[in-house]
Amino acid sequence: GYQVVGEAGDGQEALAACIAETPDVILLDLRMPRMNGWEFLAAQEREPALAAIPVVIYSCEHHFRGERGLTPNVVCCICKTDSRDVFFNALRRATAASSAHH
């Protein structure tokens, strides 16, 4: 199974939580206050401890698929309206990518 180690109300809280907890996978919404998902990805790349952590973008925004601003650690992008199977398949891909980096 999976364990949620943190939840954040905005991008800055998410970054601080990831630095404190160093998760295996980051589930990222693009629409967050103070620091949006794109800004989070840029900040994640600058943090050595976080740079290799796989990311699943989980958002209601549909324009991100094929977006040129995606960083190499983004494993996949799924919409909040996608099925539960799509969601868990994305998590499996991300955890496999995380295992490859450990």
Sequence and secondary structure as in RCSB ss.txt:
>XXXX:A:sequence
GYQVVGEAGDGQEALAACIAETPDVILLDLRMPRMNGWEFLAAQEREPALAAIPVVIYSCEHHFRGERGLTPNVV
CCICKTDSRDVFFNALRRATAASSAHH
>XXXX:A:secstr
        SSHHHHHHHHHHH  S EEE S  SSS HHHHHHHHHH TTTTTS EEEEES STTTT TT  TTEE
EEEETTS HHHHHHHHHHHHHHHHHH 
